[in-house]
Amino acid sequence: RPYQKVVEHAWERFSTILPLSFDTIIKKEEDISPGDNVIRWLESDYEKLKEKIDKVRGQAEYGVQIFWDPKIIADKIIRDVPEIQKIDDEMKSKSAGTAYLYEEKLKSLIKREMEKRADSFFKEFYGQIRPKVDDIKIDKTKKTDDNLQMIMNLSCLVKEKVNALGEVLDDIQAREGFSVRFTGPWPPYSFT
Protein backbone atom coordinates (compact mmCIF):
# COMPACT_ATOMS: atom_id res chain seq x y z
CA ARG A 1 0.00 0.00 0.00
CA PRO A 2 1.55 3.29 -1.08
CA TYR A 3 0.39 5.28 1.99
CA GLN A 4 1.96 2.75 4.36
CA LYS A 5 5.22 2.79 2.39
CA VAL A 6 5.40 6.58 2.64
CA VAL A 7 4.76 6.45 6.40
CA GLU A 8 7.38 3.73 6.94
CA HIS A 9 9.96 5.59 4.83
CA ALA A 10 9.38 8.78 6.84
CA TRP A 11 9.63 6.79 10.08
CA GLU A 12 12.96 5.24 9.02
CA ARG A 13 14.32 8.63 8.02
CA PHE A 14 13.10 10.79 10.92
CA SER A 15 12.57 8.19 13.72
CA THR A 16 9.58 10.07 15.16
CA ILE A 17 6.50 10.61 13.05
CA LEU A 18 2.84 11.25 13.63
CA PRO A 19 0.91 9.02 11.21
CA LEU A 20 -2.47 10.55 10.51
CA SER A 21 -5.43 8.60 9.26
CA PHE A 22 -5.45 8.17 5.50
CA ASP A 23 -8.46 10.44 4.98
CA THR A 24 -7.13 13.43 6.96
CA ILE A 25 -8.16 16.50 4.98
CA ILE A 26 -6.91 20.02 5.61
CA LYS A 27 -9.66 22.37 4.49
CA LYS A 28 -8.69 25.42 2.55
CA GLU A 29 -10.11 28.52 4.22
CA GLU A 30 -8.78 31.32 2.04
CA ASP A 31 -7.17 31.90 -1.32
CA ILE A 32 -3.69 30.73 -0.27
CA SER A 33 -1.25 28.19 -1.64
CA PRO A 34 -1.49 24.55 -0.50
CA GLY A 35 1.87 24.89 1.28
CA ASP A 36 0.74 27.97 3.18
CA ASN A 37 -2.51 26.19 4.01
CA VAL A 38 -0.58 23.29 5.58
CA ILE A 39 1.61 25.74 7.52
CA ARG A 40 -1.50 27.52 8.82
CA TRP A 41 -2.99 24.16 9.90
CA LEU A 42 0.26 23.18 11.67
CA GLU A 43 0.36 26.54 13.45
CA SER A 44 -3.27 26.36 14.57
CA ASP A 45 -2.96 22.79 15.87
CA TYR A 46 0.64 23.16 17.08
CA GLU A 47 0.06 22.39 20.78
CA LYS A 48 -2.10 19.35 20.10
CA LEU A 49 0.32 17.98 17.48
CA LYS A 50 3.37 18.65 19.70
CA GLU A 51 1.73 16.80 22.59
CA LYS A 52 1.09 13.78 20.36
CA ILE A 53 4.62 13.82 18.94
CA ASP A 54 6.12 14.07 22.43
CA LYS A 55 4.07 11.03 23.48
CA VAL A 56 5.35 8.80 20.66
CA ARG A 57 8.89 10.21 20.31
CA GLY A 58 11.36 7.37 19.84
CA GLN A 59 8.70 4.72 20.36
CA ALA A 60 7.26 1.99 18.19
CA GLU A 61 4.00 0.12 18.08
CA TYR A 62 3.89 -3.64 18.52
CA GLY A 63 0.94 -5.93 18.02
CA VAL A 64 0.28 -8.65 20.59
CA GLN A 65 -2.30 -11.31 19.91
CA ILE A 66 -2.80 -14.22 22.28
CA PHE A 67 -4.65 -17.36 21.24
CA TRP A 68 -5.71 -20.53 22.94
CA ASP A 69 -6.62 -23.93 21.57
CA PRO A 70 -10.22 -24.47 22.75
CA LYS A 71 -9.86 -28.27 22.55
CA ILE A 72 -6.81 -28.32 24.83
CA ILE A 73 -8.42 -25.86 27.25
CA ALA A 74 -11.70 -27.84 27.32
CA ASP A 75 -9.81 -31.09 28.02
CA LYS A 76 -7.94 -29.35 30.85
CA ILE A 77 -11.25 -28.10 32.29
CA ILE A 78 -12.66 -31.64 32.26
CA ARG A 79 -9.57 -32.83 34.17
CA ASP A 80 -9.46 -29.87 36.61
CA VAL A 81 -13.11 -29.25 37.56
CA PRO A 82 -14.50 -32.11 39.68
CA GLU A 83 -18.17 -31.42 38.81
CA ILE A 84 -17.41 -31.49 35.09
CA GLN A 85 -15.15 -34.53 35.40
CA LYS A 86 -17.92 -36.40 37.23
CA ILE A 87 -20.48 -35.66 34.49
CA ASP A 88 -17.96 -36.71 31.82
CA ASP A 89 -17.31 -40.01 33.64
CA GLU A 90 -21.02 -40.70 34.18
CA MET A 91 -21.84 -39.95 30.55
CA LYS A 92 -19.63 -42.83 29.38
CA SER A 93 -21.80 -45.43 31.12
CA LYS A 94 -25.20 -44.10 29.99
CA SER A 95 -27.44 -45.15 27.13
CA ALA A 96 -27.30 -43.10 23.91
CA GLY A 97 -30.34 -40.94 24.76
CA THR A 98 -29.23 -40.23 28.32
CA ALA A 99 -25.62 -39.73 27.21
CA TYR A 100 -26.83 -37.04 24.80
CA LEU A 101 -28.45 -35.11 27.68
CA TYR A 102 -25.25 -35.44 29.72
CA GLU A 103 -23.21 -34.26 26.74
CA GLU A 104 -25.37 -31.14 26.34
CA LYS A 105 -25.02 -30.34 30.04
CA LEU A 106 -21.28 -30.96 29.79
CA LYS A 107 -20.95 -28.60 26.80
CA SER A 108 -22.84 -25.90 28.67
CA LEU A 109 -20.69 -26.23 31.80
CA ILE A 110 -17.46 -26.28 29.77
CA LYS A 111 -18.54 -23.20 27.80
CA ARG A 112 -19.32 -21.31 31.01
CA GLU A 113 -15.99 -22.34 32.54
CA MET A 114 -14.11 -21.35 29.37
CA GLU A 115 -15.69 -17.89 29.49
CA LYS A 116 -14.57 -17.51 33.11
CA ARG A 117 -11.07 -18.67 32.26
CA ALA A 118 -10.82 -16.42 29.20
CA ASP A 119 -11.65 -13.46 31.43
CA SER A 120 -9.20 -14.63 34.08
CA PHE A 121 -6.38 -15.21 31.57
CA PHE A 122 -7.05 -11.82 29.97
CA LYS A 123 -6.64 -10.10 33.34
CA GLU A 124 -3.55 -12.16 34.19
CA PHE A 125 -1.82 -11.57 30.84
CA TYR A 126 -2.77 -7.89 30.76
CA GLY A 127 -1.30 -7.52 34.24
CA GLN A 128 1.97 -9.07 33.03
CA ILE A 129 2.15 -7.07 29.79
CA ARG A 130 1.09 -3.61 31.03
CA PRO A 131 4.22 -2.86 33.11
CA LYS A 132 6.45 -3.70 30.12
CA VAL A 133 4.93 -1.11 27.76
CA ASP A 134 4.59 2.67 27.76
CA ASP A 135 0.98 2.64 26.56
CA ILE A 136 -1.50 -0.01 25.56
CA LYS A 137 -4.74 -0.21 23.59
CA ILE A 138 -7.14 -3.11 23.75
CA ASP A 139 -8.39 -3.98 20.28
CA LYS A 140 -11.28 -6.24 19.28
CA THR A 141 -10.44 -9.90 18.99
CA LYS A 142 -10.68 -11.41 15.52
CA LYS A 143 -11.74 -14.74 14.14
CA THR A 144 -8.90 -17.00 13.03
CA ASP A 145 -8.61 -19.35 10.07
CA ASP A 146 -7.32 -22.23 12.17
CA ASN A 147 -8.64 -24.04 15.24
CA LEU A 148 -7.33 -21.39 17.61
CA GLN A 149 -9.38 -18.70 19.33
CA MET A 150 -8.01 -15.20 19.91
CA ILE A 151 -8.52 -14.17 23.53
CA MET A 152 -6.47 -10.97 23.49
CA ASN A 153 -5.57 -8.37 20.86
CA LEU A 154 -3.40 -5.46 21.95
CA SER A 155 -1.52 -2.57 20.40
CA CYS A 156 1.47 -1.68 22.57
CA LEU A 157 3.61 1.46 22.49
CA VAL A 158 7.16 0.55 23.51
CA LYS A 159 10.43 2.44 23.69
CA GLU A 160 13.02 0.51 25.65
CA LYS A 161 11.29 -2.52 27.14
CA VAL A 162 10.86 -4.62 23.99
CA ASN A 163 13.04 -7.45 25.32
CA ALA A 164 11.15 -7.51 28.63
CA LEU A 165 7.85 -7.63 26.74
CA GLY A 166 9.23 -10.45 24.58
CA GLU A 167 10.16 -12.43 27.70
CA VAL A 168 6.62 -12.13 29.10
CA LEU A 169 5.20 -13.26 25.76
CA ASP A 170 7.64 -16.20 25.63
CA ASP A 171 6.38 -17.31 29.06
CA ILE A 172 2.77 -17.16 27.84
CA GLN A 173 3.70 -19.03 24.65
CA ALA A 174 5.27 -21.79 26.76
CA ARG A 175 1.96 -22.51 28.52
CA GLU A 176 0.02 -25.52 27.31
CA GLY A 177 -2.68 -24.60 24.83
CA PHE A 178 -1.54 -21.00 24.23
CA SER A 179 0.20 -19.28 21.34
CA VAL A 180 1.31 -15.70 20.78
CA ARG A 181 1.67 -13.53 17.69
CA PHE A 182 4.05 -10.61 18.27
CA THR A 183 4.41 -8.15 15.37
CA GLY A 184 6.28 -4.94 14.83
CA PRO A 185 7.95 -2.60 15.18
CA TRP A 186 5.52 -0.32 13.38
CA PRO A 187 5.02 3.41 13.30
CA PRO A 188 2.67 4.29 16.20
CA TYR A 189 -0.58 4.23 14.18
CA SER A 190 -2.83 3.35 17.13
CA PHE A 191 -1.49 6.09 19.40
CA THR A 192 -1.86 9.24 17.29
Backbone bond lengths (Angstrom), bond angles and torsions (degrees), N, CA, C in turn:
res aa  C-N    CA-C-N  psi(-1)  N-CA   C-N-CA  omega(-1)  CA-C   N-CA-C  phi
1 R - - - 1.451 - - 1.518 109.04 -
2 P 1.312 116.89 124.93 1.475 120.26 -175.85 1.526 113.74 -57.65
3 Y 1.344 118.69 -42.69 1.465 121.18 -178.63 1.527 110.14 -58.95
4 Q 1.329 116.35 -45.86 1.459 121.04 -178.61 1.528 110.59 -63.67
5 K 1.325 117.19 -38.79 1.467 120.03 178.78 1.527 111.18 -63.91
6 V 1.321 116.90 -40.53 1.469 120.90 178.15 1.526 109.91 -62.82
7 V 1.330 116.76 -45.63 1.467 121.35 -179.82 1.527 110.10 -61.78
8 E 1.334 117.45 -46.45 1.465 120.52 -178.62 1.530 111.39 -65.40
9 H 1.324 117.63 -38.32 1.466 120.83 177.63 1.539 110.10 -63.26
10 A 1.317 116.53 -45.12 1.472 120.29 178.31 1.526 110.50 -62.59
11 W 1.329 116.99 -39.34 1.464 121.31 -179.78 1.527 110.33 -64.29
12 E 1.344 116.90 -43.71 1.467 120.65 178.44 1.532 110.78 -62.68
13 R 1.308 116.08 -38.83 1.461 120.36 -175.46 1.528 112.87 -76.69
14 F 1.346 116.93 -41.38 1.466 120.30 -172.11 1.528 114.21 -108.46
15 S 1.295 119.10 -10.00 1.472 127.60 178.56 1.529 115.22 67.77
16 T 1.303 118.85 -29.95 1.466 120.71 175.00 1.520 108.08 -127.45
17 I 1.322 114.82 120.57 1.462 120.04 177.98 1.521 108.57 -135.04
18 L 1.298 114.30 166.50 1.456 121.26 178.39 1.529 107.45 -123.52
19 P 1.354 117.13 85.97 1.463 117.76 -178.55 1.526 110.58 -66.28
20 L 1.302 116.01 125.63 1.462 121.28 177.51 1.517 108.10 -97.25
21 S 1.309 116.31 160.36 1.460 118.23 178.75 1.521 108.79 -63.36
22 F 1.317 115.66 152.18 1.459 121.71 -173.51 1.522 112.44 -56.20
23 D 1.323 117.58 -35.03 1.460 120.09 -174.83 1.534 113.55 -95.79
24 T 1.330 117.69 24.67 1.463 120.56 176.94 1.531 108.62 -67.70
25 I 1.311 115.44 123.60 1.463 120.98 -177.03 1.528 108.55 -122.00
26 I 1.313 115.31 128.99 1.460 120.95 175.93 1.522 106.27 -98.15
27 K 1.316 115.79 113.24 1.468 120.04 -176.62 1.521 110.98 -76.84
28 K 1.299 113.59 136.61 1.457 120.40 177.83 1.525 108.55 -81.30
29 E 1.329 116.35 125.06 1.461 119.88 -176.81 1.520 112.78 -100.47
30 E 1.317 117.13 -29.96 1.462 120.58 -177.38 1.522 108.99 -135.77
31 D 1.296 115.13 -178.81 1.459 121.10 179.30 1.535 109.01 -84.43
32 I 1.353 115.47 74.11 1.466 120.56 179.41 1.525 108.51 -128.23
33 S 1.308 115.34 164.60 1.467 119.92 -177.91 1.529 110.14 -68.55
34 P 1.334 117.55 156.57 1.470 120.08 177.64 1.530 112.23 -56.52
35 G 1.344 116.92 -40.40 1.461 119.99 179.20 1.520 112.23 -62.54
36 D 1.324 116.34 -44.09 1.468 120.35 177.79 1.529 110.89 -65.87
37 N 1.321 115.80 -33.58 1.464 120.18 178.59 1.536 110.61 -64.86
38 V 1.336 116.38 -41.98 1.471 120.48 177.45 1.525 109.79 -64.61
39 I 1.326 116.56 -43.88 1.473 119.92 178.89 1.525 110.43 -59.90
40 R 1.313 117.45 -43.03 1.470 121.02 178.80 1.537 110.04 -61.21
41 W 1.332 116.39 -43.11 1.471 120.53 178.96 1.530 110.28 -62.42
42 L 1.341 116.73 -45.31 1.466 120.16 179.15 1.528 111.09 -61.61
43 E 1.313 117.00 -40.59 1.467 120.33 178.67 1.523 111.51 -65.70
44 S 1.328 117.07 -42.29 1.473 119.43 -176.77 1.528 112.17 -71.29
45 D 1.318 117.28 -30.29 1.472 120.61 -179.60 1.530 111.98 -106.01
46 Y 1.330 117.17 17.86 1.459 122.04 -173.05 1.529 113.02 -52.33
47 E 1.324 117.94 -52.72 1.471 120.67 -175.45 1.529 111.49 -61.16
48 K 1.317 116.31 -44.64 1.467 120.72 -179.77 1.537 110.79 -64.42
49 L 1.322 117.05 -43.96 1.462 121.08 179.66 1.528 111.04 -67.05
50 K 1.339 117.12 -40.92 1.468 120.79 179.38 1.527 110.47 -62.48
51 E 1.322 116.46 -42.04 1.466 120.70 178.84 1.537 110.49 -60.34
52 K 1.322 116.29 -43.37 1.469 119.84 179.29 1.526 111.53 -66.53
53 I 1.323 116.94 -42.30 1.469 120.06 179.14 1.523 110.34 -64.18
54 D 1.329 117.31 -42.76 1.467 120.43 178.27 1.525 111.10 -59.49
55 K 1.327 116.70 -36.62 1.469 120.51 -179.00 1.529 111.70 -65.81
56 V 1.324 117.84 -38.36 1.469 120.30 -174.11 1.530 113.43 -101.67
57 R 1.327 117.35 1.35 1.469 120.78 -176.29 1.534 111.16 -53.85
58 G 1.326 115.38 124.14 1.462 121.06 176.31 1.518 114.69 70.41
59 Q 1.319 117.68 11.86 1.460 120.33 -177.40 1.522 110.78 -112.83
60 A 1.316 114.45 161.61 1.461 120.78 178.54 1.518 109.25 -130.85
61 E 1.310 114.30 157.28 1.464 120.44 176.50 1.527 108.95 -96.59
62 Y 1.315 115.08 139.91 1.462 122.14 174.89 1.518 108.11 -127.75
63 G 1.314 115.33 141.82 1.456 120.33 175.23 1.515 109.52 -96.83
64 V 1.323 116.34 136.06 1.459 122.21 177.05 1.523 107.55 -127.79
65 Q 1.315 114.87 118.49 1.459 120.35 175.63 1.520 107.36 -124.15
66 I 1.329 114.99 130.22 1.461 120.53 179.82 1.524 108.10 -116.81
67 F 1.328 114.32 132.62 1.460 122.28 -177.54 1.521 109.38 -121.71
68 W 1.321 114.94 156.41 1.462 119.24 167.75 1.509 108.44 -131.11
69 D 1.332 114.21 157.98 1.459 121.20 176.48 1.522 106.39 -93.67
70 P 1.347 118.41 108.57 1.464 120.59 -175.03 1.528 113.36 -57.78
71 K 1.327 117.50 -32.28 1.475 120.74 -179.78 1.531 110.03 -66.37
72 I 1.321 116.52 -46.62 1.469 120.19 179.58 1.526 110.35 -64.31
73 I 1.323 117.18 -42.55 1.467 120.84 -179.42 1.525 110.11 -65.88
74 A 1.332 117.93 -42.34 1.472 121.19 178.95 1.525 110.62 -62.60
75 D 1.332 117.38 -43.09 1.473 120.37 177.95 1.529 110.82 -61.60
76 K 1.320 116.05 -39.81 1.474 120.19 178.35 1.531 110.49 -64.91
77 I 1.323 117.11 -39.45 1.468 121.06 178.19 1.524 110.22 -62.47
78 I 1.319 116.83 -43.47 1.476 120.30 178.82 1.525 109.94 -59.44
79 R 1.332 117.10 -40.38 1.470 120.81 179.59 1.529 112.59 -72.16
80 D 1.354 117.05 -35.31 1.466 121.27 -170.56 1.522 115.56 -90.59
81 V 1.333 118.21 -24.80 1.467 120.85 -174.08 1.528 108.53 -104.69
82 P 1.335 117.45 109.22 1.469 120.70 -174.44 1.531 114.08 -53.95
83 E 1.323 118.10 -42.83 1.467 120.83 -179.25 1.533 110.88 -60.59
84 I 1.318 115.95 -42.65 1.465 120.53 -179.27 1.524 110.11 -71.77
85 Q 1.311 117.16 -39.93 1.468 120.85 178.49 1.529 110.43 -61.76
86 K 1.320 116.89 -40.15 1.464 121.58 179.51 1.529 110.76 -62.44
87 I 1.325 117.34 -46.27 1.473 121.14 179.49 1.526 109.78 -63.26
88 D 1.327 117.49 -40.98 1.465 121.40 178.78 1.526 110.49 -62.21
89 D 1.329 117.43 -43.33 1.468 121.06 178.66 1.524 111.35 -65.22
90 E 1.334 116.94 -44.30 1.468 120.92 -179.23 1.522 111.61 -64.64
91 M 1.303 116.90 -36.54 1.464 121.83 -177.82 1.529 111.35 -59.36
92 K 1.314 117.10 -34.14 1.466 121.73 -176.10 1.519 112.82 -66.33
93 S 1.330 117.41 -23.28 1.471 120.17 -177.72 1.526 112.59 -102.55
94 K 1.311 118.92 7.60 1.466 122.17 -176.25 1.526 111.08 -97.23
95 S 1.329 114.69 160.54 1.464 120.78 175.41 1.527 108.79 -67.26
96 A 1.328 116.73 165.71 1.467 121.60 -175.13 1.527 112.04 -55.66
97 G 1.319 118.43 -46.65 1.463 121.75 -178.62 1.514 112.28 -64.14
98 T 1.323 116.47 -46.25 1.464 121.03 179.59 1.533 110.49 -68.77
99 A 1.332 116.15 -38.51 1.467 120.68 179.22 1.531 110.45 -61.04
100 Y 1.334 116.15 -35.85 1.462 120.27 178.54 1.533 110.32 -61.79
101 L 1.339 116.63 -44.77 1.467 120.68 178.89 1.531 111.02 -62.48
102 Y 1.334 116.00 -41.59 1.466 120.66 176.92 1.535 110.46 -62.41
103 E 1.333 115.19 -41.46 1.464 119.73 -178.60 1.535 111.11 -63.59
104 E 1.325 116.57 -40.62 1.467 120.00 178.44 1.531 110.86 -64.52
105 K 1.326 115.96 -42.03 1.467 119.67 177.56 1.529 110.02 -63.96
106 L 1.324 115.59 -41.81 1.462 121.16 179.62 1.535 110.67 -61.28
107 K 1.326 116.87 -45.77 1.470 120.82 178.58 1.529 110.96 -58.85
108 S 1.323 115.82 -43.25 1.463 120.59 -179.41 1.531 111.20 -63.40
109 L 1.328 116.38 -45.50 1.471 120.30 179.66 1.529 111.38 -65.03
110 I 1.334 116.28 -41.53 1.468 120.10 179.55 1.529 109.97 -64.46
111 K 1.331 116.59 -43.03 1.470 120.23 179.74 1.530 110.54 -60.00
112 R 1.326 116.21 -45.58 1.465 120.33 179.65 1.530 110.86 -62.32
113 E 1.327 116.32 -42.76 1.463 120.59 179.90 1.535 110.81 -67.07
114 M 1.335 116.97 -36.85 1.469 119.78 178.40 1.528 110.60 -65.73
115 E 1.320 117.13 -38.52 1.469 119.95 177.36 1.527 110.60 -62.55
116 K 1.334 116.36 -42.58 1.471 120.14 177.56 1.522 110.67 -61.94
117 R 1.336 115.14 -44.50 1.465 118.68 -177.77 1.524 111.76 -68.84
118 A 1.328 117.15 -37.47 1.470 119.53 177.81 1.527 109.48 -59.54
119 D 1.324 116.69 -43.57 1.459 121.32 178.28 1.530 110.62 -63.77
120 S 1.312 116.04 -43.66 1.460 121.20 -179.59 1.533 111.41 -64.95
121 F 1.342 116.58 -45.30 1.467 119.73 178.51 1.524 110.84 -64.69
122 F 1.333 117.14 -38.97 1.464 119.81 178.16 1.531 109.49 -57.51
123 K 1.320 116.40 -49.62 1.471 120.12 -179.38 1.530 111.22 -62.08
124 E 1.328 116.19 -42.95 1.467 120.35 -179.56 1.534 110.91 -62.83
125 F 1.340 116.50 -50.16 1.461 120.27 -177.30 1.529 111.27 -66.81
126 Y 1.324 116.68 -40.39 1.468 120.27 177.75 1.530 109.22 -60.06
127 G 1.318 116.60 -43.06 1.460 121.35 179.09 1.519 112.87 -62.49
128 Q 1.326 117.45 -29.97 1.465 121.19 177.74 1.531 111.84 -81.04
129 I 1.332 116.13 -35.55 1.468 121.02 -175.99 1.528 111.79 -79.70
130 R 1.323 118.14 -41.46 1.469 122.62 -172.16 1.531 113.97 -52.46
131 P 1.341 119.60 -44.65 1.471 118.65 -179.12 1.534 113.75 -68.34
132 K 1.320 117.91 -13.95 1.466 121.38 -176.61 1.528 113.01 -93.70
133 V 1.336 117.04 -2.19 1.465 120.56 -177.40 1.527 109.76 -125.47
134 D 1.324 115.69 160.50 1.464 120.30 179.42 1.522 111.92 -85.11
135 D 1.327 116.50 -30.99 1.461 121.53 175.39 1.520 107.20 -154.39
136 I 1.311 115.36 159.93 1.463 119.46 -175.14 1.523 109.05 -148.68
137 K 1.321 115.66 141.90 1.467 121.89 175.02 1.518 107.46 -126.38
138 I 1.314 115.11 134.48 1.460 120.54 176.64 1.522 107.19 -91.44
139 D 1.316 115.67 121.28 1.459 121.67 179.51 1.526 109.42 -104.43
140 K 1.330 115.87 162.83 1.466 120.23 178.28 1.521 109.83 -65.35
141 T 1.325 115.71 142.26 1.458 118.83 173.98 1.521 108.38 -72.70
142 K 1.331 114.97 157.44 1.464 121.04 -177.14 1.522 109.55 -124.07
143 K 1.311 114.78 155.58 1.463 119.99 174.35 1.527 107.95 -72.67
144 T 1.331 115.76 149.68 1.459 120.59 179.26 1.523 109.66 -112.84
145 D 1.323 115.89 161.43 1.460 121.08 179.70 1.525 112.33 -84.01
146 D 1.308 117.06 -15.01 1.460 120.21 -177.23 1.529 110.02 -104.89
147 N 1.296 116.91 -163.39 1.469 121.38 -177.34 1.520 112.92 -85.45
148 L 1.305 117.32 6.87 1.463 120.35 -179.42 1.521 110.36 -88.82
149 Q 1.331 115.03 160.33 1.460 121.42 177.48 1.525 107.77 -124.93
150 M 1.332 116.39 127.20 1.463 120.47 178.34 1.526 108.38 -75.94
151 I 1.336 116.14 126.68 1.464 119.76 178.03 1.529 111.99 -111.22
152 M 1.342 116.49 -8.87 1.460 119.82 -179.36 1.526 109.12 -154.63
153 N 1.338 115.60 135.95 1.457 121.42 178.34 1.531 107.14 -139.77
154 L 1.321 116.05 111.05 1.460 121.17 -174.28 1.523 111.66 -125.05
155 S 1.311 115.60 148.92 1.460 122.77 165.75 1.522 105.37 -111.02
156 C 1.325 115.98 126.87 1.465 120.80 -175.02 1.525 110.05 -120.83
157 L 1.319 116.09 133.72 1.460 122.66 175.42 1.524 107.02 -98.60
158 V 1.338 115.90 120.80 1.462 120.09 -172.33 1.525 109.42 -135.40
159 K 1.327 114.94 138.32 1.465 119.87 175.48 1.520 110.25 -109.52
160 E 1.310 116.94 -63.59 1.462 119.86 -171.67 1.524 114.44 -117.50
161 K 1.310 118.14 -7.31 1.463 119.92 -172.43 1.528 113.14 -102.47
162 V 1.319 118.16 26.93 1.464 121.07 -176.50 1.523 110.80 -60.94
163 N 1.335 117.62 -43.23 1.466 119.94 -179.80 1.522 111.54 -64.66
164 A 1.324 117.14 -39.59 1.470 120.52 178.23 1.526 110.36 -65.15
165 L 1.323 116.99 -40.47 1.463 120.50 176.10 1.522 109.88 -62.92
166 G 1.323 117.03 -44.19 1.466 121.20 178.02 1.517 112.51 -58.52
167 E 1.331 117.27 -38.49 1.471 120.74 178.70 1.525 111.23 -64.91
168 V 1.326 117.37 -42.59 1.470 120.97 177.39 1.526 109.70 -60.81
169 L 1.328 116.05 -44.36 1.465 120.02 -178.88 1.529 111.44 -67.40
170 D 1.335 117.66 -35.13 1.472 120.56 174.95 1.523 110.80 -61.86
171 D 1.337 116.91 -40.85 1.471 120.72 178.14 1.526 111.18 -62.81
172 I 1.326 116.93 -40.89 1.468 120.45 178.46 1.525 109.59 -66.42
173 Q 1.329 116.61 -43.77 1.465 122.05 179.58 1.530 111.21 -58.85
174 A 1.321 117.12 -32.79 1.464 121.49 -177.23 1.532 112.76 -74.40
175 R 1.314 117.55 -12.65 1.464 120.55 -179.06 1.523 110.04 -76.33
176 E 1.309 115.50 142.20 1.467 120.72 -178.52 1.530 110.76 -60.99
177 G 1.330 115.03 128.40 1.452 120.89 175.60 1.517 115.04 89.11
178 F 1.334 118.51 -0.97 1.462 121.66 -177.32 1.525 111.32 -114.62
179 S 1.318 115.42 149.51 1.464 120.82 171.16 1.525 108.35 -142.56
180 V 1.324 114.71 156.50 1.462 121.65 -174.50 1.526 109.23 -129.07
181 R 1.316 115.78 138.32 1.469 122.02 169.60 1.528 106.17 -114.41
182 F 1.334 115.29 121.99 1.463 122.51 -176.66 1.523 106.85 -122.90
183 T 1.339 118.00 112.97 1.457 121.31 -176.14 1.523 110.93 -120.67
184 G 1.307 115.14 156.90 1.447 121.11 178.90 1.511 109.50 126.39
185 P 1.298 119.31 -177.00 1.463 125.76 4.21 1.531 111.91 -77.28
186 W 1.330 113.63 150.08 1.457 122.59 177.89 1.526 108.97 -127.75
187 P 1.318 116.54 158.38 1.464 117.53 168.18 1.537 108.31 -58.25
188 P 1.315 118.63 152.06 1.474 121.04 -171.85 1.534 114.17 -76.53
189 Y 1.329 116.59 61.88 1.469 121.64 -177.78 1.527 113.07 -55.42
190 S 1.317 117.21 -44.03 1.472 120.99 -172.91 1.525 113.59 -76.62
191 F 1.317 117.60 -6.44 1.468 120.22 -172.16 1.529 113.09 -118.36
192 T 1.336 116.60 18.85 1.470 118.81 -178.51 1.514 111.90 -118.91
